[in-house]
Amino acid sequence: MIEAGSSFHIITLGCKINQYDSRLLKEVCLSQGGIECPDPAAAELVIINSCAVTAEAVADLRGLCRRLHRQNELLPIVITGCAAQAVPSQLSALPGAPLILSQADKFELVRSGRMDFSKPDTAVSSCRPFSPEISIKGYDRSRPVLKIQDGCSHRCSYCIVPLARGPARSRPPAEILDEAEGLYAAGYGELVISGINLACFGRDFEPVMDFWDLLAMLDRELSRRWAGKRRLRISSLDPSQLNDKALAVLRDCAMLCPHLHLSLQSASPGVLRNMGRGHCCIAELSRMIERLETVWPLFSLGADLLVGFPGESESDFKCTLNFYDQMPFTYAHVFPYSKRPGTPAALMAGQIEAGEKKSRAENLRASATAKKKAFLKKLSDLETVEAVMAAGAPETGMTQYYISCRLAEPLKTALTSPLLKARPRGVKGDSLLVSAFT
C-alpha cells in the first residue's frame, strides 16, 4: 500500500496506452503522499505495467523481475497490465512472489484513489476504465497520450490484446475534450490521440458515432483557443478507417499533424483473411492513399507490418514488400509473427521457421530504412518545420512529420511556446538538423 512518505517506482513496458495508464497510477500514488524514487532497487514498492503482445515482451518482463529481485530481495513488486491479465500463470512463480494485479483491479484502484494492493477487488472484472476521475493532469513526456478508448472487440487470429484488455470501451467525448484542454493549458504542445483500436471508438454509444466524428469535434472545439499554438496527432489507424469521410475530416482539421500510421500487417489478401483482417481491402487502401496526397501536399505515412504469419508464402511476403515499396510510406514498424497463447493462429498449420521470419523482417526493414532516408532528404529541403522540443533534452524534438529533429546550435533565448518553428539545415543520422528562427 502507498502511504504518505513511502517511495515508489513505476516501470512501463509496451504501448502508448500503457504509458497513459502508468501516468494514472503515478498521479494516484502522488496524491496519497507517495514519493517517486528514480532507482527501482531503492524504492519501497515497484509497479510494473506490463506488455504481452509478443512472447519476447513476456520474457523481458520475467527477466526484469528477476533482476529487481537480485538487487533487492525484500522489494515488493506489483505486476499489472496486459501480461498480468493474459498470462498470470507465467508470472506467479517468479522470485519474490510478485502480486499479480488484473486490469480491472488496476482501474478500480485508480478510480478509488487508493493504491491499496492488499485487498484487490476481483469482483470488478467488468469495470469500465473511464469515469470523470480517471484522467491525467500531466505527463512524463513532452507529447502526452490522449486516451480515447480501451480494449478491442475485433479478434484478429494472432492477437492477444482482446484477452489482455477486454472488449472495446469508448471514453465519453466531453471527458476527452476536458482532458485535452487541461493538458494544453498545462503547456504541452502536442497530444497523441490513442486507443487500443480507434476503429472501435463510439460503437458503444447511443447514438453511435465514430472516430472521425470525435476528431472533427476535438479540432473544432480546441481550435477556438489553441489553433497555431498547439497540435494534435493520431497514433494508429486500421486501414479500413481511411475512407471518404476520413479524407473530408482530415482536409478540414486545423490542428492535426500531417501524419498517419496504419495497422496494415500484410498486403496479401489471403494472409489478411487468415489473420481475421479480411475487412482491409488493399485495392481500396491504395486509392485512399493516392487521394491523401490531395489533402496534404507533404505527409508522413507509417505502417505496422507482421511477417512470417502461419501459411505466409514467399509470394505473399513479396506482395507485402511490393506494396510497401510502391506506396508513399516513410517508415515502418516490422515484427516477426510470435505465437500467443489462446489465439487461433498459434494452432494454425504452416508455422514459419524462425530464420525465415527473421530474413523477411530484415528485407522489409531495409526497405523502410531507405524510405525514411529519402524522406529525411525531402524534409531537409523545406523552408521551415515545426517541432515540439523534449522537456528532458531541449536540444531534440519531434516535427509535425513524425521525424525527430536536433538543434544545430543552442537556443539563444528560452522558448515562449511549446511549438518551435525552425529551418532545416541537413540530416544527422535519423534526425533532421535544424536552426530555430529568431
N, C-alpha and C positions, 0 to 999 in steps of 0.2 A: 504493500500500500504506500502511495506517495503521501508524505506528511510534510508540514512546514519545516523547512530547513534540510530535508533529505535530498540527496543528489540523484539524478537520473541521466541516462544517456539513451537516445533513440537512434537505431540503425535502420535505414531504409534500403530495401532491395527491390529491384524491379521498376515498374512503370510510373508514369506521372500521377496516376490515381493513388498509388501508394505514397508518393511524395505529399500529396494533399492530405491523405489520411494521417500520415505521421505528423503533419503540422497540427491537425486537430488534437492528436494525443498530446503533443507538446504544449499547446495552449491550455489544455485542461490541467496538466501537471504543474505548469507555472501558476495557474490560478489557485492551486491548492498550497502554494508556497514552496513548491519544489525548486531545486536549483539545478540547472542544466550543467552537466560535467563534460568537458571536452574529451576526457580519457575514459573509455568504457570500462577499463580494468579498475579504475579508481572510483567508479560510481557505486552507489548503494543499490541501484537497480538498472538493468539494461532491458529495453524493449526492442525486439527485432520485428519489424514489419516486413513480412517475407513474400517471396515470389515462388510460383510453382509452374510457370509457363513452359519450362523445359526441365528435363532431368538434371541438366547441369546446374540450373538455378537451385534446385533442392540440394544437390551435392555441395554447392558453395555454402548454403545455409548450414548444413551439418558441420562442414569444416570450420566455419566461423564460430559456431557454438563450442566446438572442441578447443579452439584457440583461446576463446574467452575463459573457458573453464581452467585451462592450464595456467593462464595469467592470474586468475583469482578463483580458487576453488569454492570460496564462500559467496561468490557473486550470484544473486538471484537473477535469473533470465526468464523473461516472458516472450514467447514466440506467438505472434498473431499474423494476420494477413492470409494470403492465398494458400501457402503451404500448410499452415495450421488448420485450415478448413478442409483442404483436399487430401492431404497425406499425413494426418496426425500420428498414425501408427509408425511412420518412419522417423518421428521426432521424439516420441515419449521416452525412449530408452537412451537418449543422449546423456553424456556426463552432466551431473548436476541436476538431473531430472527437471528440465525447464517446464514452466507452466505453459500449457498449450491453450491459447485463447481463441475461440471461434470468431468469425467475422461478426456474427450477431452480438456476441458478448462484448466485442470491442466497441461497437457502435452504441450499445446500451450503456457502457461505462462513460463514453463521450457525452451521451445525452444526459446522463445523471449528473455529470460534472464531478464525479468522484472516481479517481483511479484506485479503487479498492479491488485488488486482484484475489483477495482471499475468498470471495464468495461470488464468482461469476454466475450469472443467471442463465442457465442453459435453456430455460423455457421461452426465451425470446428469439427463437431461430427465424421467425418471420418478420422481425422488426425492420422497419424501413430506416435506412441511414440518412434520412433527411427530416429535418424539422427546424423551426426558426433558430433554435440554439446551436444547431450544427452548422457552423460557418467559421471561416478563418478571418482574423483581423490583420495578420501579417504573413510573411513568408520568409523562408531561409535562403531563397534565391532571388535574383533580380527580376525574374519573369514568373509571377505566380500562376499556378494552375487554377482555373475557374471550373470546378467540377459541376457538371450539369446532370449527370446520370450515373448509375452504377448497375452492374450485372448485365447479363446478356441472355436473351430468350431464343437466340438462333444457335442451334447446336452444330457447329462445324465438326466434322468427324474426327479431327485431330486435336481439338481444343479442350483444355481442362478448365477454362475460365468459368463456364456456367456452373461447374461443380464447385469451383472455388469462391465465386462471388454471388451465385444465385441468379434468379430471373431479373430481367430489366426493370428498374425503377427510375422514374424521372423526377427531377427536382423541380419544385414549383418555380415558374419564371420570375415571380416577384422576389423570391429569395435569391435567385441568381443575380438579378439586377441590383438588389441591395448590397450583396457582397462585392460585386464589381465596382459600384460607386465607392464603397468603403476602401477598397484596395487602391483605387485611383487617387482618392483623397489622401491616402497614406503616402503617396509619392511613387508608386510603382508605375512604370511606363508602358508595360505590355502585359496583357492577360492571355493565357493559353486556354482556350475553350476545350475542355477534355471530358471524356467519359469512357467507359469500357466499350460501348458500341453506340456511337452517335446516331446510327440509323434507327435505333430503338427508342430514341427520345420522343416523348409525347404520346406514344401509343396507349399509355395507361391513363390519359387524361380524358375528360368529358367536357366539351367536345375534343376530339383527337386533334393534335397539332403535330408538326414535325420539326426537325432540326432547323430547317430554313425559316420557318415561322419565328422560331426563337432568335436566330441570328439577326433577322430583319428588325425584330423588336429591340434587341440589345443595341444594335448600331443606331437605330433611330433615337432611342432614349439617351444613350450615352453621348451621342454626338452633340446634344444640346449644350453640354458643358465641356466636353473633352476632345472634340474634333481638332486635329492638328497638334494636340498636346499629349495624347495617349493613343494606344493602338490595341487591336485585337488580333489573335492568331487562332486558326483552327488546328487542332492536334492531328487527328487521323480520321479519314472518311472511308466508309465502304464504297467501292467503285460505283455501285448501283445508285448512290445518292447524287452522283453527278448527272443531273438531268436538266430539262428546260427551266424548271423553277429555280434550281441551284444557280444557273448562269444569270438569271434575272436578278436574284438577290445579290450575288457577287458583284454584278455590274453596279448596283446602287449603293453598296456599302462604302461609307466614308472613312471608316477606321480600320478596315481589315488589311492585314499584310497580304501581298500578292504571292501566296504560298499555299500549296495543298499537299497533303500526304495521303496516299491511297493504300488501304489494306488490300493489296492486289493478290498476293500469294502465288498465283500462277496465271499464265496466259493460255494454257491448254484447256479447251472446253471439257475434254474428258477428265482431266485431273480435277478441274473445278467441280464437276459433278460428283466425283468420288469424295471430294472434300466437304460436300454439302453446301457448295457455293455456286451451284448452277444458276442462281439468280444474277450472277455477274456476267453480263454479255460483253465480250471483248470487242466485237464489231461496234456496238453502241458506245462503249467507252472510248474507242478510237475517235469516233465522230465528236463526242463531247470534248475531248482534249483538243481537237482541232479548233472547235468553236471557242474554247477557253482563251485561245490566242487573240480572239476579237474582244474579249473582256479586259484582259491585262496584256499590254504590249510586251511586258517582260515579267516573268514569274518563275518561281522555283517549284519543282514538282518532284516529290519523292514517292517511294513505294516500299512496302514490306513484301519480301519475296521468300517463299518457303520451298526449298529444293529437296529432292530425294523422297517425296511422298510415296507411299506404297503404290507400286504399279506405274510410277512415272518412267516412261521410256525415254530413250535418248532423243527421239523426235519430239516428245512432249517438252523436254527440257529446252531443246532448241527453239521451240515455239515461244517459250517464255523469254529466252535470251534475245531472239529476233525482235519480239515486240518491244522489249525494253530498249534495244538499240535504236529502233525506228521512231519511238515516241520521244518527245522533248523532256524526258526525265533529267534531273540534275543531280540526283543522289539516290541511294537505295540502302535499306537495311536487309541483309541477306542472312537467312537462318537455315541450317540443315534440319530436316524433319527429326523430331525427337518423340519417341513413344511416351504417351502419358497414360497412366492407369485410369481405367474406367471409360476410355474413349473408344469408339468403334474402330478407328484407324489402327490402334495398337494390335488388333486381331486380324487385320487385313492381310491377304496374301500379297506376295510381290514386294516384301520389305527390301529396301535398297541397302547394299553393303556400305559400311561407314566410309571407306576410302572413296567410293564413287560419290557419295553425298558431299564429301569434303572437296573433291575435284570440281563438281558442279558449282558449289558455293564460291570457290576461288575464281572460276570463269566469270560468274556474274559480278563478283566484287571488282574484278579487273575492269569490266565494262563500266561499272558505276564510278570507279576512280577516274577513268578517262573522261566521263561526262562531267564530273564535278570539276575537274581541271579546266575543261573547256568553258564551263560556266563561270568559274573564277576569272578567267581571262576576259570574258564578256563584261563582267561587273567592273573589272579594273579600268575599262574604257569609259565608264559613266562619269558624268559631271558631279553627281552627288549621290550619297546613300544616307540612310537614317538608321542610327543604332541605339539600342538600349545597352548602356555600359554596365558591366558586372560590378556589384557592390563590393565584393572582396578583392577584386583585381580590376581597378578602374581603367587600366590601360587596354582592357579587352571588352568586347561587346558582341551583340548579335544584330545583324542587319535585318531589314524587312524581308530580305530574300532567303532567310534561314542559312546564311553564311556568316561565320564568325569573322570579326574584324579585330585589328590590333592597331593602336595609335603609333604612327611613325615617330612622333615626338610627344613629350608630356604636355598636358593641357596647361595653358598659361593662367587660366582663371578657373575657379570652381564651377561645376555645372549648375545652371539655374533651372534646367529642365531635365527630366529623365530621358528625353529623346535628343540625341546628338546628331546634328547634321554635319557630314564630313565629306571630304573629297578623296576618292580612291587614288592611291599612289602606286599601287602594284600588288603583287601577290607574295605572301611569305608562308610557305608550307600549305596548310589547308585554310589559311585565313587571308582576308583582304587587308592590305596595309592602307591606312587612311590618315588624313590630317584633318583636324577639326577646323571648321570655318570660324574665323574670329570676328 
